[in-house]
Amino acid sequence: MPIPKWTIKGIVDDYDTCGCCGRRGLKRTVALMPLDADGNEDGTAEDVAYYGTACAATALGWTQGKVTDTARAAQAQQDQRDAQARRMISIYAPVEFAPVWDQASVYYGRNHGQRDTGVRATDEVAKLLAEARAQLADTTTGPARPSRIEDFRRYVVIFTRDRRVYLVQHLSDDEAERQAQGDAAVRRTEEIRGSLAVVAALDSESARDVAYADDLTRRWNAHAWQAAHA
Ligand SMILES: [Zn+2]
């Protein structure tokens, strides 16, 4: 069997023109990354071609159904990697310039098994952040996604008495509205006799992670928010 010349990276809603036949007004296109003779990805986001499903099917020698299924699965993986990247940035970006001991404490606190193994927390944090930023900057299947501390939004997280997440709510940028949200959250927390945290994160899933994190992680998180909005 010949090695295919392309691999499907995902589905794109932003391009409505097929890069193969030039047909316009397509609902979506599939992102095709060129492969070298050994079947390895050969290029960056700039080398990706965007084809309609019909032309992609011809290029790959597949049915359109297989193209669509494969593209959906690839896009789901991209979305998962994005979500993971947002979590890593929400946890670690605030400690990026923290003292080494704090950085180590935050990192090993989440990676117990690596303590005393020679794995250097500062290197790992730098690597995780670089990978996460590269993931969110990747434009293969759409525009770059927010990844900076300045892009964090604030969330209130309410826990039940047994420390399960009861509610994650984005706090409004409008002060009066935020005050009302805060009052309601405090009331609700008292009603269920839970506890409450306010954290900053790139999305609500990450906010949940930050809220569950240790005190030191949350202190740096609060500090980063204040520094970014001073
Ligand atoms: Zn086409």
Boltz pocket constraint, residues with backbone or C-beta under 6 A from the ligand:
constraints:
  - pocket:
      binder: B
      contacts: [[A, 18], [A, 19], [A, 20], [A, 21], [A, 22], [A, 23], [A, 51], [A, 52], [A, 54], [A, 55]]
      max_distance: 6.0
